[in-house]
Amino acid sequence: MSKGNSGRSRIVLTKNSVISKCLVGVSVGQAADVKIAGLIEHCNTAVLQRDSHSLVELLGLHPETPVEELIAVINALRENPNASDVEMVQVIENTGVWGWIQRSADAATAVQGVIALAKSAVGLTALL
């Protein structure tokens, strides 16, 4: 994956490439340029175009939560991977995401979702 002249992510699957037997062949952000000359076969979904708000909503956050603020809180939580859940909640309370969590339908679920994402966030920027 590279950045094109437009600053958008660019994914190129060359004609000799094969993606086979998977759930999702290629997962891209909403603003990605995708060029596929290769073969995607036997996958549940060949190309999945993600909506940045869907991750926010899956976490139980208010749909208008800025993704940039979510990334900032995830980075803050990852600075201390051995923190207890109580300490992680304290970190979250001191970020811009906290106001959005308070607007969510279920604040406890949203906090748990953010903490779970922080604990497993390998390659987070690729998801967003």
Summary of the structure (lengths in Angstrom):
residues: 128
radius of gyration: 17.2
end to end distance: 14.0
largest distance: 50.5
contacts: 341
relative contact order: 0.14
helix: 41%
strand: 26%
